[in-house]
Amino acid sequence: MTACHSAIRANQVLTLEEMRALIGQLERTTLPRTCAHGRPTMLQVGIGDLERQFGRHG
């Protein structure tokens, strides 16, 4: 519950310092790849996926 209330919301502007602090906190957790609800906190995106998203077909 505490995690949800203090979560960063969509479109919330963060300073570079705040972003770095969040990444540091994430790296210190035991399960950094998911939130408390099991949702992913990061995604792996391949170069092919990026190229398709930007309309580049190489």
C-alpha positions as a Markdown table, in Angstrom:
| # | Residue | x | y | z |
|---|---|---|---|---|
| 1 | Met | 0.0 | 0.0 | 0.0 |
| 2 | Thr | 2.8 | 2.4 | 0.9 |
| 3 | Ala | 4.6 | 1.6 | -2.4 |
| 4 | Cys | 1.5 | 2.4 | -4.4 |
| 5 | His | 0.9 | 5.8 | -2.7 |
| 6 | Ser | 4.5 | 6.9 | -3.1 |
| 7 | Ala | 4.8 | 5.7 | -6.7 |
| 8 | Ile | 5.9 | 7.9 | -9.5 |
| 9 | Arg | 2.8 | 8.7 | -11.7 |
| 10 | Ala | 2.6 | 8.9 | -15.4 |
| 11 | Asn | 3.7 | 12.3 | -16.8 |
| 12 | Gln | 5.3 | 13.2 | -13.5 |
| 13 | Val | 8.4 | 15.3 | -14.1 |
| 14 | Leu | 11.6 | 14.2 | -12.3 |
| 15 | Thr | 15.0 | 15.8 | -12.1 |
| 16 | Leu | 18.1 | 13.9 | -13.2 |
| 17 | Glu | 19.0 | 13.6 | -9.5 |
| 18 | Glu | 15.6 | 12.1 | -8.6 |
| 19 | Met | 15.9 | 9.6 | -11.6 |
| 20 | Arg | 19.4 | 8.5 | -10.4 |
| 21 | Ala | 18.2 | 8.1 | -6.9 |
| 22 | Leu | 15.3 | 5.9 | -8.0 |
| 23 | Ile | 17.6 | 3.7 | -10.1 |
| 24 | Gly | 19.9 | 3.4 | -7.2 |
| 25 | Gln | 17.0 | 2.3 | -4.9 |
| 26 | Leu | 15.8 | -0.2 | -7.6 |
| 27 | Glu | 19.2 | -1.7 | -7.8 |
| 28 | Arg | 19.3 | -2.3 | -4.1 |
| 29 | Thr | 16.0 | -4.3 | -4.0 |
| 30 | Thr | 15.9 | -8.1 | -3.9 |
| 31 | Leu | 13.6 | -8.3 | -6.9 |
| 32 | Pro | 14.4 | -5.2 | -9.1 |
| 33 | Arg | 12.6 | -6.5 | -12.2 |
| 34 | Thr | 9.0 | -6.4 | -10.8 |
| 35 | Cys | 7.0 | -4.2 | -8.5 |
| 36 | Ala | 5.2 | -5.5 | -5.4 |
| 37 | His | 2.3 | -6.5 | -7.6 |
| 38 | Gly | 4.4 | -8.5 | -10.0 |
| 39 | Arg | 4.3 | -5.9 | -12.8 |
| 40 | Pro | 7.6 | -5.3 | -14.7 |
| 41 | Thr | 9.7 | -2.4 | -13.8 |
| 42 | Met | 11.9 | -2.7 | -16.9 |
| 43 | Leu | 11.6 | -4.2 | -20.4 |
| 44 | Gln | 14.2 | -5.6 | -22.8 |
| 45 | Val | 13.7 | -4.1 | -26.3 |
| 46 | Gly | 15.7 | -5.4 | -29.2 |
| 47 | Ile | 17.1 | -3.3 | -32.0 |
| 48 | Gly | 14.6 | -4.9 | -34.4 |
| 49 | Asp | 11.7 | -3.8 | -32.2 |
| 50 | Leu | 13.1 | -0.2 | -32.1 |
| 51 | Glu | 13.5 | -0.1 | -35.9 |
| 52 | Arg | 9.9 | -1.2 | -36.4 |
| 53 | Gln | 8.6 | 1.3 | -34.0 |
| 54 | Phe | 10.4 | 4.1 | -35.8 |
| 55 | Gly | 9.4 | 2.8 | -39.3 |
| 56 | Arg | 12.9 | 1.7 | -40.2 |
| 57 | His | 13.1 | -1.7 | -41.8 |
| 58 | Gly | 16.7 | -2.8 | -42.2 |
